[in-house]
Amino acid sequence: MTHRPFVMWPHPALRRAASPVKDITDEVRAIWDEMTRAMDQMPGVGLAAPQLGIDMALTVVDASAERGKAVRMANPEILHSSVEPREHEEGSPNLPHVWAKVTRPRAVTVRFLNDKGQWDRQDFVGLWATSVQHQIDHLKGRMFFDHLTRTKRDMLIKKSKKLQRG
C-alpha cells in the first residue's frame, strides 16, 4: 500500500500548528497506519501528520533496530527535558537530500493520547528522544533547520532546491 505524498518545503502546512485531536477514531488509526508505512518507506524514525499535509496533531516514532515498535501519539507535549544535550544529524523528506547537526535534550518525558484514546506518559532517550522532539516541532510548524543559524538554514534550503532540480 502507498501513502499520500510528502508536502515539499515551503508548503504552508509545514509552518502551521497542527489541530489537536479530540478523539481516537478508526480514521485516526488509519492515518497512523498510513504514517507508519510512509515512515518505514523513507526509511525514517518518525513522522508527523503535517508532513503528509494532514492537519492533525499526530505522530509516529520508531527508532528500534528491528522496527515494528512504533509509538503512536496524538497531541504530544513534552513535560520534562534533560539538561544533557545530544547532537544528531537530522533531515526531512519535506526538504530532501540535506541534513544538519541539531542539538536537543538527550531525554524527554512526553504526555500524549495513545491509540486506545487514553492519556499516556513515556520517557524517551537517545534517538527516540531526538525523533519525538523533531516530530513535536513539526506539529508546532517548525522544521529541523529552524534550530540552525539563518546563514546555515539558507544554505541548506538552497542546496536542497539545487539537488531536487538535478
ZADO-1210 file (C-alpha; in nm, 4 decimals, padded with zeros to 6 digits):
<atoms>
<atom x="00.0000" y="00.0000" z="00.0000" code="MET" pos="1"/>
<atom x="00.1096" y="00.3523" z="-00.0650" code="THR" pos="2"/>
<atom x="00.0724" y="00.6723" z="00.1284" code="HIS" pos="3"/>
<atom x="-00.0157" y="01.0261" z="00.0255" code="ARG" pos="4"/>
<atom x="00.2860" y="01.2259" z="-00.0940" code="PRO" pos="5"/>
<atom x="00.5049" y="01.4305" z="00.1363" code="PHE" pos="6"/>
<atom x="00.4381" y="01.8023" z="00.1077" code="VAL" pos="7"/>
<atom x="00.7516" y="01.9860" z="-00.0017" code="MET" pos="8"/>
<atom x="00.9091" y="02.2859" z="00.1659" code="TRP" pos="9"/>
<atom x="00.7875" y="02.5672" z="00.1670" code="PRO" pos="10"/>
<atom x="00.4310" y="02.4235" z="00.1709" code="HIS" pos="11"/>
<atom x="00.2157" y="02.6220" z="00.4221" code="PRO" pos="12"/>
<atom x="00.1179" y="02.3004" z="00.6090" code="ALA" pos="13"/>
<atom x="00.4772" y="02.2826" z="00.7341" code="LEU" pos="14"/>
<atom x="00.4504" y="02.6227" z="00.9046" code="ARG" pos="15"/>
<atom x="00.1091" y="02.5873" z="01.0709" code="ARG" pos="16"/>
<atom x="00.0457" y="02.4441" z="01.4147" code="ALA" pos="17"/>
<atom x="-00.1483" y="02.1182" z="01.3750" code="ALA" pos="18"/>
<atom x="-00.5047" y="02.0952" z="01.5036" code="SER" pos="19"/>
<atom x="-00.5500" y="01.8980" z="01.8268" code="PRO" pos="20"/>
<atom x="-00.7132" y="01.5560" z="01.8024" code="VAL" pos="21"/>
<atom x="-01.0344" y="01.5295" z="02.0061" code="LYS" pos="22"/>
<atom x="-01.0957" y="01.1521" z="01.9907" code="ASP" pos="23"/>
<atom x="-00.9067" y="00.8462" z="01.8749" code="ILE" pos="24"/>
<atom x="-01.1282" y="00.7104" z="01.5980" code="THR" pos="25"/>
<atom x="-01.0881" y="00.4489" z="01.3253" code="ASP" pos="26"/>
<atom x="-00.9977" y="00.7369" z="01.0901" code="GLU" pos="27"/>
<atom x="-00.7168" y="00.8448" z="01.3241" code="VAL" pos="28"/>
<atom x="-00.5902" y="00.4851" z="01.3476" code="ARG" pos="29"/>
<atom x="-00.5945" y="00.4573" z="00.9658" code="ALA" pos="30"/>
<atom x="-00.3898" y="00.7778" z="00.9399" code="ILE" pos="31"/>
<atom x="-00.1386" y="00.6381" z="01.1927" code="TRP" pos="32"/>
<atom x="-00.1145" y="00.3220" z="00.9779" code="ASP" pos="33"/>
<atom x="-00.0501" y="00.5334" z="00.6678" code="GLU" pos="34"/>
<atom x="00.2078" y="00.7424" z="00.8527" code="MET" pos="35"/>
<atom x="00.3874" y="00.4283" z="00.9729" code="THR" pos="36"/>
<atom x="00.4054" y="00.2976" z="00.6130" code="ARG" pos="37"/>
<atom x="00.5450" y="00.6320" z="00.4966" code="ALA" pos="38"/>
<atom x="00.7998" y="00.6374" z="00.7808" code="MET" pos="39"/>
<atom x="00.9147" y="00.2829" z="00.7066" code="ASP" pos="40"/>
<atom x="00.9431" y="00.3505" z="00.3323" code="GLN" pos="41"/>
<atom x="01.1634" y="00.6612" z="00.3796" code="MET" pos="42"/>
<atom x="01.3254" y="00.4908" z="00.5854" code="PRO" pos="43"/>
<atom x="01.2961" y="00.7152" z="00.8880" code="GLY" pos="44"/>
<atom x="01.2497" y="00.7041" z="01.2638" code="VAL" pos="45"/>
<atom x="00.9467" y="00.9303" z="01.2921" code="GLY" pos="46"/>
<atom x="00.6776" y="01.1195" z="01.1080" code="LEU" pos="47"/>
<atom x="00.4234" y="01.3911" z="01.1877" code="ALA" pos="48"/>
<atom x="00.0884" y="01.4193" z="01.0095" code="ALA" pos="49"/>
<atom x="00.1566" y="01.7712" z="00.8682" code="PRO" pos="50"/>
<atom x="00.4440" y="01.6216" z="00.6665" code="GLN" pos="51"/>
<atom x="00.1762" y="01.4447" z="00.4593" code="LEU" pos="52"/>
<atom x="-00.0411" y="01.7573" z="00.4516" code="GLY" pos="53"/>
<atom x="-00.2731" y="01.6292" z="00.7276" code="ILE" pos="54"/>
<atom x="-00.3819" y="01.8971" z="00.9744" code="ASP" pos="55"/>
<atom x="-00.3889" y="01.6776" z="01.2851" code="MET" pos="56"/>
<atom x="-00.1552" y="01.6632" z="01.5856" code="ALA" pos="57"/>
<atom x="-00.0476" y="01.3029" z="01.5205" code="LEU" pos="58"/>
<atom x="00.2989" y="01.1470" z="01.5230" code="THR" pos="59"/>
<atom x="00.4568" y="00.8055" z="01.4932" code="VAL" pos="60"/>
<atom x="00.8069" y="00.7262" z="01.6182" code="VAL" pos="61"/>
<atom x="01.0056" y="00.4052" z="01.5778" code="ASP" pos="62"/>
<atom x="01.3786" y="00.4223" z="01.6484" code="ALA" pos="63"/>
<atom x="01.4047" y="00.0487" z="01.7222" code="SER" pos="64"/>
<atom x="01.6662" y="-00.1542" z="01.5357" code="ALA" pos="65"/>
<atom x="01.4196" y="-00.4255" z="01.4362" code="GLU" pos="66"/>
<atom x="01.1257" y="-00.1919" z="01.3513" code="ARG" pos="67"/>
<atom x="00.7606" y="-00.2653" z="01.4161" code="GLY" pos="68"/>
<atom x="00.7637" y="-00.0892" z="01.7549" code="LYS" pos="69"/>
<atom x="00.6109" y="00.2423" z="01.6506" code="ALA" pos="70"/>
<atom x="00.4722" y="00.4584" z="01.9288" code="VAL" pos="71"/>
<atom x="00.1564" y="00.6369" z="01.8117" code="ARG" pos="72"/>
<atom x="00.0890" y="00.9721" z="01.9705" code="MET" pos="73"/>
<atom x="-00.1877" y="01.2298" z="01.9461" code="ALA" pos="74"/>
<atom x="-00.1417" y="01.5774" z="02.0955" code="ASN" pos="75"/>
<atom x="00.2061" y="01.5020" z="02.2353" code="PRO" pos="76"/>
<atom x="00.3596" y="01.7513" z="02.4736" code="GLU" pos="77"/>
<atom x="00.6974" y="01.7499" z="02.6419" code="ILE" pos="78"/>
<atom x="00.6638" y="01.7535" z="03.0202" code="LEU" pos="79"/>
<atom x="01.0337" y="01.7334" z="03.1037" code="HIS" pos="80"/>
<atom x="01.3619" y="01.7607" z="02.9146" code="SER" pos="81"/>
<atom x="01.7048" y="01.6525" z="03.0332" code="SER" pos="82"/>
<atom x="01.9781" y="01.9090" z="03.0772" code="VAL" pos="83"/>
<atom x="02.2246" y="01.6825" z="02.8993" code="GLU" pos="84"/>
<atom x="02.2339" y="01.7565" z="02.5244" code="PRO" pos="85"/>
<atom x="02.2590" y="01.5178" z="02.2302" code="ARG" pos="86"/>
<atom x="02.3729" y="01.6132" z="01.8811" code="GLU" pos="87"/>
<atom x="02.2345" y="01.4240" z="01.5815" code="HIS" pos="88"/>
<atom x="02.2199" y="01.4620" z="01.2027" code="GLU" pos="89"/>
<atom x="01.8584" y="01.5427" z="01.1169" code="GLU" pos="90"/>
<atom x="01.6781" y="01.5615" z="00.7870" code="GLY" pos="91"/>
<atom x="01.3266" y="01.5616" z="00.6466" code="SER" pos="92"/>
<atom x="01.1529" y="01.4143" z="00.3421" code="PRO" pos="93"/>
<atom x="00.9916" y="01.7596" z="00.3093" code="ASN" pos="94"/>
<atom x="01.3349" y="01.9084" z="00.2300" code="LEU" pos="95"/>
<atom x="01.5098" y="01.6174" z="00.0572" code="PRO" pos="96"/>
<atom x="01.8803" y="01.5367" z="00.0195" code="HIS" pos="97"/>
<atom x="02.0106" y="01.7547" z="00.3046" code="VAL" pos="98"/>
<atom x="02.0888" y="01.7007" z="00.6718" code="TRP" pos="99"/>
<atom x="02.2248" y="01.9132" z="00.9527" code="ALA" pos="100"/>
<atom x="02.3539" y="01.8567" z="01.3046" code="LYS" pos="101"/>
<atom x="02.0939" y="01.9636" z="01.5593" code="VAL" pos="102"/>
<atom x="02.1437" y="01.9667" z="01.9360" code="THR" pos="103"/>
<atom x="01.8451" y="01.8724" z="02.1511" code="ARG" pos="104"/>
<atom x="01.7936" y="01.7353" z="02.5038" code="PRO" pos="105"/>
<atom x="01.9149" y="01.3747" z="02.5325" code="ARG" pos="106"/>
<atom x="01.5960" y="01.2594" z="02.7100" code="ALA" pos="107"/>
<atom x="01.2351" y="01.3786" z="02.7332" code="VAL" pos="108"/>
<atom x="00.9163" y="01.2792" z="02.9125" code="THR" pos="109"/>
<atom x="00.6132" y="01.3131" z="02.6872" code="VAL" pos="110"/>
<atom x="00.2400" y="01.3112" z="02.7598" code="ARG" pos="111"/>
<atom x="00.0090" y="01.2054" z="02.4750" code="PHE" pos="112"/>
<atom x="-00.3155" y="01.0351" z="02.3801" code="LEU" pos="113"/>
<atom x="-00.2360" y="00.6746" z="02.2884" code="ASN" pos="114"/>
<atom x="-00.4069" y="00.4512" z="02.0317" code="ASP" pos="115"/>
<atom x="-00.6650" y="00.3463" z="02.2925" code="LYS" pos="116"/>
<atom x="-00.7677" y="00.7088" z="02.3467" code="GLY" pos="117"/>
<atom x="-00.6110" y="00.7231" z="02.6943" code="GLN" pos="118"/>
<atom x="-00.3610" y="00.9768" z="02.8241" code="TRP" pos="119"/>
<atom x="-00.0211" y="00.8153" z="02.8470" code="ASP" pos="120"/>
<atom x="00.3209" y="00.9304" z="02.9564" code="ARG" pos="121"/>
<atom x="00.6504" y="00.7898" z="02.8362" code="GLN" pos="122"/>
<atom x="01.0218" y="00.8591" z="02.8707" code="ASP" pos="123"/>
<atom x="01.2318" y="00.8667" z="02.5531" code="PHE" pos="124"/>
<atom x="01.6133" y="00.8621" z="02.5403" code="VAL" pos="125"/>
<atom x="01.8728" y="00.8989" z="02.2649" code="GLY" pos="126"/>
<atom x="01.7477" y="00.8650" z="01.9074" code="LEU" pos="127"/>
<atom x="01.3911" y="00.8060" z="02.0328" code="TRP" pos="128"/>
<atom x="01.4037" y="01.1413" z="02.2188" code="ALA" pos="129"/>
<atom x="01.5528" y="01.3214" z="01.9193" code="THR" pos="130"/>
<atom x="01.2805" y="01.1868" z="01.6914" code="SER" pos="131"/>
<atom x="00.9965" y="01.2693" z="01.9319" code="VAL" pos="132"/>
<atom x="01.1227" y="01.6275" z="01.9656" code="GLN" pos="133"/>
<atom x="01.1639" y="01.6562" z="01.5876" code="HIS" pos="134"/>
<atom x="00.8023" y="01.5399" z="01.5346" code="GLN" pos="135"/>
<atom x="00.6635" y="01.7719" z="01.8022" code="ILE" pos="136"/>
<atom x="00.8440" y="02.0573" z="01.6245" code="ASP" pos="137"/>
<atom x="00.6550" y="01.9633" z="01.3052" code="HIS" pos="138"/>
<atom x="00.3272" y="01.9778" z="01.4977" code="LEU" pos="139"/>
<atom x="00.4168" y="02.3339" z="01.6009" code="LYS" pos="140"/>
<atom x="00.5013" y="02.4398" z="01.2447" code="GLY" pos="141"/>
<atom x="00.8776" y="02.4171" z="01.2928" code="ARG" pos="142"/>
<atom x="01.1389" y="02.2429" z="01.0812" code="MET" pos="143"/>
<atom x="01.4703" y="02.0949" z="01.1958" code="PHE" pos="144"/>
<atom x="01.6601" y="02.3740" z="01.0207" code="PHE" pos="145"/>
<atom x="01.4900" y="02.6307" z="01.2452" code="ASP" pos="146"/>
<atom x="01.7473" y="02.5228" z="01.5064" code="HIS" pos="147"/>
<atom x="02.0302" y="02.6466" z="01.2800" code="LEU" pos="148"/>
<atom x="02.1687" y="02.9936" z="01.2222" code="THR" pos="149"/>
<atom x="01.9999" y="03.1917" z="00.9441" code="ARG" pos="150"/>
<atom x="02.3067" y="03.1502" z="00.7207" code="THR" pos="151"/>
<atom x="02.3232" y="02.7718" z="00.7651" code="LYS" pos="152"/>
<atom x="01.9454" y="02.7428" z="00.7164" code="ARG" pos="153"/>
<atom x="01.9530" y="02.9458" z="00.3932" code="ASP" pos="154"/>
<atom x="02.2451" y="02.7415" z="00.2574" code="MET" pos="155"/>
<atom x="02.0660" y="02.4149" z="00.3410" code="LEU" pos="156"/>
<atom x="01.7422" y="02.5199" z="00.1668" code="ILE" pos="157"/>
<atom x="01.9356" y="02.6420" z="-00.1394" code="LYS" pos="158"/>
<atom x="02.1314" y="02.3145" z="-00.1575" code="LYS" pos="159"/>
<atom x="01.8113" y="02.1051" z="-00.1324" code="SER" pos="160"/>
<atom x="01.6433" y="02.3020" z="-00.4142" code="LYS" pos="161"/>
<atom x="01.9510" y="02.2596" z="-00.6339" code="LYS" pos="162"/>
<atom x="01.9667" y="01.8827" z="-00.5684" code="LEU" pos="163"/>
<atom x="01.5922" y="01.8423" z="-00.6365" code="GLN" pos="164"/>
<atom x="01.6336" y="02.0075" z="-00.9764" code="ARG" pos="165"/>
<atom x="01.9057" y="01.7553" z="-01.0534" code="GLY" pos="166"/>
</atoms>
